[in-house]
Amino acid sequence: MTIQVPALIQLSDLDNVAVARSRIEAGQTVASAASRVLAVDAIDAGHKIALQTIGAGEPVRKYGQIIGLATRAIGAGEHVHVHNVDMVASRAQHGAGVDYRATPITHDGATFEGIVRPDGRVATRNFLGIVASVNCSATVCQRIAQHFTPQVLQDYPNVDGVVAITHGQGCGMASKGESMDVLRRTLRGYADQPNFAGVLVIGLGCEVNQVAGIVDGLAPRGPGLLATLKIQEAGGTREAIAAGIEALAAMLPMANEARRTTVSASHLVVGLQCGGSDGYSGISANPVLGAAVDLLVRHGGTAILSETPEIYGAEHLLTARAASQAVADQLMARLQWWETYTSTHGADMNNNPSPGNKVGGITTILEKSLGAVAKAGSTGLMAVYEYAQPVRAHGLVFMDTPGYDPVSATGQVAGGANLICFTTGRGSTYGCKPTPSLKLATHSALFQRMRLDMDFDAGTVVEGSQTIAEAGQELFELMLATASGQQSSSERNGLGDNEFVPWQLGAVM
């Protein structure tokens, strides 16, 4: 049976704009569930149309919230976008914790097949990692990883691969301070990642970021599953490559002993990402992911919301759900840090949306942020973490990261994420190792056009064939299957070896 759905999506009775489900031609009469309007302009799918006259300087409302101000009078039926809307400073009122409700944990048996590590943490993948302390050791790390081809690994079927974690930092920087703290915290997080069965840390030998600063104090691994190497002490590049291959070859039989067992969904730690967003992101994929997050939290699991510049203007929706005043204050402190940081560098918080976001129908950072926070579902905000800090709390948490997806996801994985869920409206192909990444398409045309890169079609919500709750349940089941070993599209495409991008702060000296 064909489902008849309105041509326009109006998200709140307070809204004076609606979103086009598909392209609208000028002169076409279109309707939402509550309004009807004659289109003055041609309007692309995912873009906004004025439902009524909006005077110059008056607020433009979507999601029941202000997303900008009209720069001139906008007539009913006109296209509403960057040519007639500008940013407005967020003036939302904050009521810390006013909407917080404790989430009862259910015991209905949601499980996945995970790998239980000796310390009780649970992995979704079983890799060996090679972590560079400095860019000077990057090539050695990569050459060692390249040795372990599928042919070499064929006798170790329980090992998912060998991954080189390389970067462009580690020297030419202050030995103390914020930039070094962030780099070391990130590298330590990867060296401690449960999805790595064993880790080899490699330095040049004379760098500022010494190997000892990464490995000292790491949680114990099994005997022989943590090793270090310095190129200068090994005798040079070729000698270090040979020594590294030998060290990892010794780890392979031990890593291969890993077996999957049935564990509670409470062991799932999911990083939430959105990239290449469009006008549908806050309507379909993000709220669908939010519904799945609510299910995850209800089963005792953890979800990490991040990308601080992309909650700007919507932070009041999160502080209202904070479990305490202290949690709300921590979130606001990070936003204030970002305001100072961007101002110091001659930028502002409306540097977002990107050109691709705008082509997709997003006009201001307020609009983007209001859609982005939908990924967080509706449960309480339990904790706020700085970049790459270990995530210990259960439930919904926030980690301060840039909005740039690879940098943000790198921080989440360093914090312990064993799964990434990544919504996209323009078509991000992001892959991640050692943590699998699921790509959620905001509309079905994208899902079909990039079928080999997309894992989930949230366009069913736009088309009206599924509710957000129904799609959220389906996504939750996909998350459990992926955590159990089912490969994501990016894994099948061989992506994820080059996406480690730690946040670089401070001067390069």
C-alpha positions in Angstrom: 0.0 0.0 0.0 1.4 3.4 -0.9 1.8 5.7 2.1 0.6 9.3 1.5 2.8 11.7 3.4 2.8 15.5 3.3 5.3 17.2 1.0 6.6 19.3 3.9 7.9 18.3 7.3 7.0 20.8 10.0 8.7 19.8 13.3 6.9 22.0 15.7 3.7 24.1 15.8 5.9 27.0 16.7 7.9 26.7 13.5 7.5 29.3 10.7 9.5 27.1 8.3 9.1 23.5 7.1 11.5 21.1 5.3 10.9 19.8 1.8 10.7 16.0 1.6 11.6 16.2 -2.1 12.2 19.0 -4.6 9.4 21.5 -4.9 8.8 23.5 -8.1 7.8 27.2 -8.1 4.1 27.5 -8.3 3.4 24.2 -6.6 1.0 24.1 -3.6 2.5 22.0 -0.8 1.4 21.1 2.7 2.7 19.9 6.0 0.5 18.1 8.6 -0.6 21.5 9.8 0.0 24.1 7.1 -0.5 24.7 3.4 1.5 27.2 1.2 2.1 28.1 -2.4 5.8 27.8 -3.3 7.2 31.0 -4.7 10.6 29.6 -5.4 11.9 26.2 -6.5 13.2 24.5 -3.3 15.5 21.5 -3.2 14.9 18.4 -1.0 16.0 19.0 2.6 15.8 22.8 2.2 13.3 25.1 4.1 10.3 27.0 2.9 8.6 29.8 4.7 5.1 28.8 6.0 4.2 32.5 6.7 5.6 36.0 6.2 8.7 36.6 8.4 9.5 40.2 8.8 13.1 41.6 8.5 14.9 41.0 11.8 12.3 38.5 13.0 13.3 35.0 14.3 13.3 32.0 12.0 12.1 28.9 13.9 12.7 25.2 13.3 12.5 22.4 16.0 10.4 25.0 17.9 13.7 26.9 18.4 15.3 30.0 16.9 17.8 29.1 14.2 18.5 32.7 12.9 17.1 36.0 12.0 15.6 37.1 8.7 17.9 39.6 7.0 15.0 40.9 5.0 11.3 40.3 4.8 10.6 36.7 3.7 7.2 36.0 2.1 5.2 32.8 2.6 6.4 30.2 0.1 9.9 31.6 -0.3 13.1 29.6 0.0 14.6 30.2 3.4 18.4 29.9 3.5 21.7 31.7 3.7 20.6 34.4 1.3 17.9 35.7 3.7 18.8 34.3 7.1 21.8 35.2 9.4 23.2 34.0 12.7 21.9 35.2 16.0 23.6 34.8 19.3 22.1 32.0 21.3 20.1 33.4 24.2 18.4 30.2 25.4 17.6 30.0 29.1 19.5 27.3 31.1 17.8 25.3 33.8 20.4 22.8 35.0 18.8 19.5 35.6 15.2 20.6 35.2 14.5 17.8 32.7 16.7 15.2 34.3 15.0 11.8 35.0 16.9 8.8 36.1 16.7 6.0 33.5 15.6 2.6 35.0 17.9 -0.1 33.7 16.1 -3.0 32.1 17.1 -6.6 32.3 15.4 -8.1 29.3 18.6 -9.7 28.0 19.9 -7.5 25.2 23.3 -9.0 24.5 26.2 -9.2 22.0 29.1 -11.5 21.3 32.0 -9.7 22.7 35.6 -10.5 23.7 36.1 -10.2 27.5 39.6 -8.9 28.4 41.4 -9.9 31.6 40.5 -6.6 33.3 36.7 -7.2 32.5 36.4 -4.7 29.7 34.8 -6.0 26.5 36.2 -5.6 23.0 34.2 -5.7 19.8 37.3 -6.3 17.6 40.6 -8.1 18.2 43.5 -6.2 16.6 47.2 -5.8 17.4 48.3 -2.1 17.5 51.5 -0.3 16.7 51.5 3.2 18.3 54.0 5.8 17.2 55.2 8.2 19.9 56.3 10.7 17.3 56.0 11.3 13.6 59.7 10.3 13.2 58.7 6.6 13.9 55.6 6.7 11.7 57.1 5.0 8.6 58.6 2.2 10.8 55.2 1.6 12.3 53.6 1.5 8.9 56.2 -0.9 7.4 55.7 -3.3 10.3 52.0 -3.3 9.9 52.3 -3.8 6.1 54.2 -7.0 6.8 51.2 -8.6 8.3 49.2 -9.3 5.2 46.1 -11.5 5.1 48.4 -14.3 4.0 50.6 -13.9 7.0 47.6 -13.8 9.3 45.8 -16.7 7.8 46.9 -19.0 10.6 45.4 -16.6 13.2 41.7 -16.4 12.3 40.7 -14.7 15.5 43.0 -11.7 14.9 41.3 -8.9 12.9 44.5 -7.4 11.7 47.5 -5.2 12.7 47.0 -1.4 12.8 49.6 1.3 12.7 48.6 4.4 14.8 50.7 7.2 13.4 50.4 11.0 13.5 52.3 14.2 12.8 53.2 15.3 16.3 55.4 14.2 19.2 58.3 16.7 18.8 58.8 20.4 18.1 56.4 21.1 20.9 56.6 21.9 24.6 57.3 19.0 26.9 54.6 20.2 29.3 51.3 21.9 28.9 47.9 21.4 27.3 49.2 20.2 23.9 51.4 17.5 25.3 48.8 16.4 27.8 46.2 15.9 25.0 48.6 14.0 22.8 49.8 11.7 25.5 46.3 11.1 26.7 45.2 10.2 23.2 48.1 7.8 22.6 47.6 6.2 26.0 44.0 5.8 25.3 44.8 3.9 22.1 47.5 1.8 23.8 44.9 0.9 26.4 42.0 0.3 23.9 40.2 -3.0 24.6 39.9 -3.6 20.9 43.7 -4.1 20.9 44.7 -7.5 22.2 48.4 -6.4 22.2 50.3 -3.2 21.5 53.8 -2.2 20.4 54.8 1.4 21.1 57.6 2.8 18.9 59.7 6.0 19.2 62.7 7.4 17.5 64.5 7.8 20.9 65.3 11.6 21.1 61.8 13.0 20.8 60.0 15.2 23.3 57.2 12.7 23.6 59.2 9.8 25.0 57.8 6.3 24.9 57.9 6.1 28.7 55.4 8.9 28.9 52.9 6.8 27.0 53.4 3.4 28.6 54.2 4.2 32.2 51.1 3.5 34.3 49.1 1.7 31.6 46.7 -0.9 32.8 48.5 -4.3 32.7 48.0 -6.5 29.7 48.8 -10.2 29.6 52.5 -11.2 29.6 54.1 -10.4 26.3 51.2 -8.2 25.0 52.8 -4.8 25.6 56.2 -4.1 24.0 58.3 -0.9 23.3 61.0 -0.1 20.8 63.3 2.8 20.0 64.7 3.1 16.5 68.0 4.6 17.6 68.6 1.9 20.2 67.6 -0.8 17.7 70.3 0.3 15.3 68.3 2.1 12.7 65.2 1.8 10.4 65.7 -1.7 9.0 66.7 -3.1 12.3 63.7 -1.5 14.1 61.3 -2.9 11.4 62.7 -6.4 11.9 62.5 -6.1 15.7 59.0 -4.9 15.5 57.9 -7.7 13.2 59.4 -10.2 15.6 57.7 -8.6 18.6 54.2 -8.7 16.9 54.8 -12.2 15.6 55.3 -13.3 19.2 52.0 -11.7 20.2 49.9 -13.3 17.4 49.4 -16.7 19.0 48.3 -15.1 22.3 45.9 -12.7 20.5 44.5 -15.6 18.5 43.3 -17.2 21.7 40.6 -14.6 22.1 37.0 -16.0 21.8 33.7 -14.3 21.7 31.2 -14.9 24.5 27.7 -13.6 25.2 27.8 -10.4 27.2 25.4 -7.8 28.3 24.7 -4.7 26.1 25.9 -2.7 29.1 29.5 -3.3 27.9 28.8 -1.3 24.7 30.4 2.1 24.5 29.3 4.0 21.4 30.8 7.2 20.0 28.2 9.4 18.3 29.2 11.3 15.2 27.6 13.3 12.4 29.4 14.5 9.4 28.4 15.8 5.9 25.1 16.8 7.5 22.1 18.0 5.5 18.6 19.3 6.1 17.4 15.8 7.0 20.0 15.0 9.6 18.0 16.4 12.5 14.8 14.9 11.1 15.8 11.3 10.4 19.2 9.8 11.1 20.1 11.9 14.2 16.8 11.3 16.1 16.8 7.6 15.0 20.3 7.3 16.5 18.9 9.1 19.6 16.2 6.5 19.9 18.8 3.7 19.7 20.9 5.5 22.3 17.9 5.6 24.6 17.6 1.8 24.2 21.4 1.4 24.8 21.2 3.5 28.0 18.2 1.6 29.2 20.3 -1.6 28.9 23.1 -0.1 30.9 25.4 0.9 28.0 27.2 4.2 27.3 26.9 6.7 24.5 29.5 9.5 24.0 28.2 12.7 22.4 30.9 15.1 21.2 31.7 17.8 18.7 31.4 20.8 21.0 31.2 23.5 18.3 28.3 21.6 16.9 26.2 21.7 20.0 26.6 25.5 20.2 23.2 27.1 20.5 21.6 23.8 21.6 23.6 23.3 24.8 20.5 24.3 26.9 18.8 21.1 25.8 21.7 19.2 27.4 22.2 21.2 30.6 18.5 20.7 31.3 19.1 17.0 31.3 22.3 17.2 33.4 22.4 14.8 36.4 23.8 17.6 38.6 24.7 21.2 38.6 28.4 20.2 38.4 27.8 18.3 35.1 26.0 21.3 33.6 28.7 23.7 34.8 31.4 21.4 33.2 29.6 21.5 29.9 29.3 25.3 29.9 32.9 25.7 30.9 33.9 23.8 27.8 31.7 26.0 25.6 33.2 29.1 27.2 36.7 27.7 26.4 35.7 27.3 22.8 34.4 30.9 22.6 37.7 32.1 23.9 39.7 29.7 21.7 38.0 30.7 18.4 38.1 34.4 19.3 41.8 34.2 20.0 42.4 32.8 16.5 40.2 35.3 14.7 37.3 33.0 14.2 33.8 32.6 15.6 31.5 29.7 16.5 29.5 30.1 13.4 32.4 28.9 11.3 30.1 25.9 10.9 28.1 24.9 8.8 30.4 23.8 6.1 29.8 24.4 2.4 28.5 20.9 2.0 26.1 21.4 4.9 24.7 24.5 3.3 24.2 22.8 0.0 22.3 20.1 1.9 19.9 22.7 3.4 21.5 23.7 6.8 21.7 27.5 7.2 23.3 28.3 10.6 25.2 26.6 13.3 22.1 26.9 15.5 20.1 24.9 13.1 22.9 22.3 12.8 23.4 22.1 16.5 19.7 21.6 17.3 19.7 18.7 14.8 23.0 17.3 16.1 21.9 17.0 19.7 19.1 14.7 18.6 21.8 12.0 18.4 21.8 12.1 22.2 18.3 10.8 22.7 16.4 11.8 25.8 18.1 10.4 28.8 20.1 12.2 31.5 23.6 13.7 30.9 25.7 11.8 33.4 29.2 13.2 33.0 31.4 15.6 30.9 34.9 14.6 29.8 37.8 16.4 28.3 39.3 15.2 25.0 40.4 11.5 25.1 39.8 11.1 28.8 38.9 7.6 29.8 35.1 7.3 30.0 34.0 5.5 33.2 30.4 6.6 33.6 27.5 4.6 32.2 24.6 6.3 30.3 24.8 9.4 28.1 28.1 11.4 28.5 29.7 14.3 26.7 33.3 14.5 25.5 34.8 17.9 24.5 36.1 17.5 20.9 36.3 19.7 17.8 33.6 19.2 15.2 36.1 17.8 12.6 34.9 14.2 12.5 38.2 12.3 12.4 39.6 14.3 15.3 36.4 13.9 17.3 36.1 10.2 16.7 39.8 9.7 17.6 39.1 11.3 21.0 36.1 9.0 21.5 38.1 5.8 20.7 40.9 7.0 23.0 38.2 7.3 25.7 37.1 3.7 25.2 34.5 3.7 22.5 34.2 0.1 21.0 31.7 1.2 18.4 31.1 4.4 16.3 27.7 5.4 14.9 28.1 8.1 12.2 25.1 9.9 10.6 25.6 11.5 7.3 23.4 13.4 4.7 26.1 14.2 2.2 27.9 10.9 2.2 30.8 10.4 4.6 32.8 7.3 4.1 34.6 7.4 7.4 36.2 4.2 8.7 38.0 3.6 11.9 40.4 1.1 13.4 40.4 -0.6 15.9 36.7 0.4 16.4 34.1 -0.3 13.8 32.1 2.6 12.3 28.5 2.4 11.1 27.3 4.9 8.6 23.7 6.0 8.8 22.2 7.7 5.7 19.7 10.5 6.4 17.7 9.8 3.2 17.1 6.9 0.9 18.5 8.4 -2.2 21.9 8.7 -0.5 21.6 5.2 0.8 21.0 3.8 -2.7 23.6 6.0 -4.4 26.4 5.0 -1.9 25.0 1.6 -1.0 28.5 0.0 -0.5 29.4 2.7 2.0 26.2 3.1 4.0 25.1 0.7 6.7 21.7 2.0 7.6 18.9 3.8 5.8 17.1 6.3 8.0 15.3 7.7 5.0 12.4 5.5 5.8 11.5 8.1 8.5 11.4 10.8 5.8 9.3 8.7 3.5 6.9 7.8 6.4 7.4 4.0 6.2 8.9 3.8 9.6 8.6 5.8 12.8 11.6 7.0 14.6 11.1 4.4 17.4 10.8 1.6 14.8 14.0 2.6 13.0 15.8 3.2 16.3 15.0 -0.4 17.4 16.3 -1.7 14.1 19.5 0.4 14.4 20.0 -0.9 18.0 19.9 -4.5 16.7 22.4 -3.6 14.0 24.7 -2.1 16.7 24.6 -5.3 18.6 25.2 -7.4 15.5 28.2 -5.2 14.5 29.6 -5.4 18.1 29.3 -9.2 17.7 31.6 -9.2 14.7 29.4 -8.4 11.7 31.5 -6.2 9.5 30.6 -2.6 8.7 30.7 -1.2 5.2 33.9 0.7 6.0 35.5 -2.6 7.2 34.5 -4.4 4.0 36.0 -1.5 2.0 39.3 -1.7 3.9 39.0 1.8 5.5 40.3 2.9 8.8 44.1 2.7 8.7 44.7 6.4 8.2 41.9 8.0 10.2 43.8 8.4 13.5 43.9 12.3 13.9 44.6 13.5 17.4 43.7 17.1 18.3 46.7 19.3 17.8 46.9 22.3 20.2 49.6 24.8 20.8 52.6 26.1 18.9 54.8 24.0 16.7 58.3 25.0 17.6 
